[in-house]
Amino acid sequence: MRAHLPSRKVIAVLTAALLASGMAACGNSDTGDSGGKGDDGKITLGFSQVGAESAWRTANTTSVKESAAAAGIDLKFDDAQQKQENQIKAIRNFIQQKVDVIAFSPVVESGWDTVLKEAKDAKIPVILTDRAVDSADKSLYKTFLGSDFVKEGRSAGEWLVEKEKAATGPVNIVELQGTTGSAPANDRKKGFAEAIAANPNLKIIASQSGDFTRAGGKQVMEQFLKANPKIDVLFAHNDDMGLGALEAITAAGKVPGKDITIITVDAVKDGMQALADGRFNFIAECSPLLGPQLMDLVKKVHNGEEVPARIETQETTFTQEQAKEALPNRKY
Ligand code: GYE
């Protein structure tokens, strides 16, 4: 069959449409409207997200987007796919677009001074959300809204110390770390190690990054199981890695929650379900619902109001029984 050729009339219409759209594009750049401030007088927020590596992150993204819409804030959202270079690029774009406020969740702690200085020079206030940076110059950002990750690690460790208080021999722990160099990985590791030091029987025999993903958790847990005949406890820095590890543990013929005690962080729905079902043993909560507080801060810093340098998220911990109770009302 011969292809049906468009008529001259159709071609003429298409050409006109193309020209019109081309002109419209030129028109935009001619007016110098770089897309930063909306003509509608709304505050423009440039937000650089880490990625979509976990259920926590997805819930956090939804919270930010919904809260921006509810607060009447014009949100420019960028997903950095877990790469610092993408976040730096996104922040530079926001500066170029002259957004009113920049907020971001730094994938790792180090290496932000240059780009933060650029934002400061451009007089665009920056808010850190969820994760911190290790910059010595605290004037590079207005505030940091997020959890106390050391405390989360410590709660996880303290629960284990209590559970194993009668142990007479070594209790072998493997640790699935979050993204290397990220604040939650560094701090949860630190808090957990501090707490378990209370009992010399508790020993971390292997510790490696699973990058906060299910796939990473499964793969690293497989290696742990191959290399270590006796694993008593898994401490995973988030639910998703713990959930991935469940598959590896079951495939190795062990019963998660019984043969291996599993402790995680976050308390997202799937994690809470695993806890309620007895496959996990304990979760330290980390709330991703930072959107409403963030939008409040955006308005305040935009108005030049003073804000506290550190705003800590409220959170709790869950045992299996507590998870059963909390699960029906879980929002993420
Ligand atoms: O625990 C993990 C996510 O930065 C607190 O990042 C966040 C962590 C969270 O990928 O699931």
Residues whose N, C-alpha, C, O or C-beta is under 5 A from the ligand:
A	BS01	GYE	E53 S54 W56 R57 D130 R131 P184 F212 H237 N238 D266 C286
